[in-house]
């Protein structure tokens, strides 16, 4: 298999790298430069019509796109340590919190990124007012996760999981974009220190 990767600050490829590091998977990879728009090259779009990274190409030519789908594939191949849960309740809670990261935090962070950041200045259809209007929504999202972490060490309960990977990469990307965690979010900041101390966080 071959993992088509993009380096930091791209959050979605990093999700896969962290999961692979947690599981000790040696994932052969090929870098795709987003600044050079290599993800929009015809040969790449032929593999992923969305023109986004990451993708995982299997030995038979099958392509798996979308970071969580790749993570689930690797989990199925390498179930230990489990990062998507093992009991019905664990699986449901990890899915719930993963969805909340993607539905509550990622959209406003993405809006700030696309519509206000200098790196995206050449994109068509930018609306700086819309981007700025999403900054309070980002802060509200982080406050939601801060409250949620008041009684637990990890996002989906007592064990580190894929939900933590999603929130870590999202929070770090938000910091890069310029809309990081509010200072008063002590629970979230404590969680961030814990998960960032894991060796896999450097992936």
C-alpha positions as CSV (number, residue, x, y, z in Angstrom):
1,X,0.0,0.0,0.0
2,X,1.0,3.6,-0.5
3,X,-0.1,6.6,1.6
4,X,-0.4,9.9,-0.2
5,X,0.5,12.3,2.6
6,X,0.8,16.1,3.0
7,X,3.0,17.6,5.8
8,X,1.8,19.8,8.7
9,X,-0.2,21.9,9.1
10,X,-2.6,19.8,7.0
11,X,-4.7,18.2,9.7
12,X,-6.3,15.3,7.8
13,X,-3.2,13.4,6.7
14,X,-1.8,13.9,10.2
15,X,-4.7,12.0,11.7
16,X,-3.7,8.9,9.8
17,X,0.0,9.4,10.7
18,X,-0.9,9.6,14.4
19,X,-3.0,6.5,14.3
20,X,-0.3,4.6,12.4
21,X,2.2,5.7,15.0
22,X,0.0,4.6,17.9
23,X,-0.3,1.2,16.3
24,X,3.4,0.9,15.2
25,X,2.4,0.6,11.5
26,X,5.2,1.4,9.0
27,X,3.2,3.2,6.3
28,X,5.0,3.7,3.0
29,X,4.2,7.2,1.9
30,X,4.5,9.7,-0.9
31,X,4.3,13.4,-0.2
32,X,1.8,15.5,-2.1
33,X,2.5,19.3,-1.8
34,X,-0.6,21.3,-1.2
35,X,1.1,24.7,-1.7
36,X,2.2,23.4,-5.2
37,X,-1.3,22.1,-5.7
38,X,-0.1,18.7,-6.5
39,X,-3.4,17.4,-5.2
40,X,-5.1,19.0,-8.2
41,X,-2.8,17.4,-10.8
42,X,-4.7,15.2,-13.3
43,X,-2.8,12.0,-12.2
44,X,-3.8,12.6,-8.6
45,X,-7.4,13.6,-9.3
46,X,-7.7,10.4,-11.3
47,X,-7.1,8.6,-7.9
48,X,-9.2,11.0,-5.8
49,X,-11.7,13.1,-7.8
50,X,-12.1,15.5,-4.8
51,X,-8.5,16.5,-5.2
52,X,-7.6,16.3,-1.6
53,X,-5.2,14.5,0.7
54,X,-4.8,12.0,2.1
55,X,-5.6,8.8,0.2
56,X,-4.4,5.2,0.7
57,X,-3.7,3.2,-2.5
58,X,-3.8,-0.5,-2.0
59,X,-1.6,-3.0,-3.8
60,X,-4.4,-3.9,-6.2
61,X,-5.0,-0.2,-7.1
62,X,-8.0,0.3,-4.9
63,X,-8.0,3.8,-3.5
64,X,-9.4,4.7,0.0
65,X,-10.0,8.5,0.4
66,X,-11.1,10.4,3.5
67,X,-8.9,10.3,6.6
68,X,-11.3,8.5,9.0
69,X,-12.1,5.9,6.4
70,X,-8.3,5.2,6.1
71,X,-8.0,5.1,9.9
72,X,-10.8,2.6,10.1
73,X,-9.2,0.4,7.4
74,X,-5.9,0.4,9.3
75,X,-7.8,-0.3,12.6
76,X,-9.4,-3.3,10.9
77,X,-6.0,-4.6,9.7
78,X,-4.3,-3.8,13.1
79,X,-6.9,-4.0,15.8
80,X,-4.4,-3.5,18.7
81,X,-4.3,-1.1,20.4
82,X,-8.0,-0.4,19.7
83,X,-8.6,3.2,18.8
84,X,-12.3,3.0,17.7
85,X,-13.5,1.0,20.7
86,X,-14.3,-2.7,21.2
87,X,-17.6,-2.8,23.0
88,X,-20.9,-1.4,21.4
89,X,-20.9,1.5,23.9
90,X,-17.2,2.4,23.3
91,X,-17.7,2.3,19.5
92,X,-20.7,4.5,19.7
93,X,-19.1,7.0,22.1
94,X,-16.0,7.3,20.0
95,X,-18.1,7.8,16.9
96,X,-20.2,10.4,18.7
97,X,-17.3,12.5,19.8
98,X,-15.5,12.1,16.4
99,X,-18.6,13.4,14.7
100,X,-18.8,16.3,17.1
101,X,-15.3,17.3,16.3
102,X,-16.0,17.3,12.6
103,X,-19.4,18.9,12.9
104,X,-18.9,21.5,15.6
105,X,-15.2,22.5,15.4
106,X,-14.0,21.9,11.8
107,X,-16.5,23.9,9.8
108,X,-15.9,27.3,11.5
109,X,-12.1,26.7,11.6
110,X,-12.3,25.8,7.9
111,X,-14.2,29.0,7.2
112,X,-11.5,31.1,9.0
113,X,-8.8,29.3,7.1
114,X,-10.3,29.6,3.7
115,X,-11.6,33.2,4.0
116,X,-9.0,35.0,6.1
117,X,-5.6,33.2,6.0
118,X,-2.8,34.6,3.8
119,X,-2.1,31.0,2.5
120,X,-5.5,30.8,0.9
121,X,-5.5,34.3,-0.6
122,X,-5.6,33.1,-4.2
123,X,-8.7,30.9,-3.7
124,X,-11.8,32.2,-5.6
125,X,-14.9,33.3,-3.8
126,X,-13.2,34.4,-0.5
127,X,-15.4,36.4,1.8
128,X,-13.3,37.9,4.6
129,X,-16.4,39.0,6.5
130,X,-17.7,35.5,6.6
131,X,-14.3,34.2,7.8
132,X,-14.1,36.8,10.6
133,X,-17.7,36.0,11.6
134,X,-16.7,32.4,12.3
135,X,-14.0,33.3,14.9
136,X,-16.6,33.4,17.7
137,X,-18.0,30.1,16.5
138,X,-14.5,28.6,16.8
139,X,-14.2,29.8,20.4
140,X,-17.7,28.5,21.2
141,X,-16.7,25.1,19.8
142,X,-13.6,25.0,22.0
143,X,-15.6,26.0,25.0
144,X,-18.0,23.1,24.3
145,X,-15.1,20.6,24.3
146,X,-13.6,22.3,27.4
147,X,-16.9,21.6,29.3
148,X,-17.0,18.1,28.0
149,X,-13.5,17.3,29.3
150,X,-14.3,18.5,32.8
151,X,-14.8,15.0,34.2
152,X,-12.6,12.8,31.9
153,X,-9.0,12.4,30.8
154,X,-9.8,11.7,27.2
155,X,-12.6,12.9,24.9
156,X,-14.5,9.7,24.6
157,X,-13.9,8.5,28.2
158,X,-11.0,7.0,30.1
159,X,-9.0,5.8,27.1
160,X,-7.2,7.5,24.3
161,X,-9.0,7.0,21.0
162,X,-9.5,8.2,17.5
163,X,-11.7,11.0,18.8
164,X,-8.7,12.4,20.6
165,X,-6.7,12.2,17.4
166,X,-9.3,14.2,15.5
167,X,-9.6,16.9,18.2
168,X,-5.8,17.2,18.6
169,X,-5.2,17.7,14.9
170,X,-8.1,20.1,14.7
171,X,-6.9,22.2,17.7
172,X,-3.4,22.3,16.3
173,X,-4.6,23.4,12.9
174,X,-6.8,26.1,14.5
175,X,-3.7,27.4,16.3
176,X,-1.8,27.6,13.0
177,X,-4.8,29.4,11.4
178,X,-4.9,31.9,14.2
179,X,-8.0,30.9,16.0
180,X,-6.7,28.6,18.8
181,X,-8.1,27.6,22.1
182,X,-9.4,30.4,24.4
183,X,-7.1,31.0,27.4
184,X,-9.8,30.1,29.9
185,X,-10.3,26.6,28.5
186,X,-8.3,24.9,31.2
187,X,-9.8,21.5,30.8
188,X,-9.1,21.5,27.1
189,X,-5.6,22.8,27.6
190,X,-4.8,20.1,30.2
191,X,-6.1,17.5,27.8
192,X,-4.0,19.0,25.0
193,X,-0.9,18.8,27.1
194,X,-1.6,15.1,27.8
195,X,-2.2,14.0,24.3
196,X,0.6,16.2,22.8
197,X,3.0,14.4,25.2
198,X,2.3,11.1,23.4
199,X,5.1,10.2,21.0
200,X,2.6,9.7,18.2
201,X,1.7,13.4,18.4
202,X,5.0,14.2,16.6
203,X,3.8,12.2,13.5
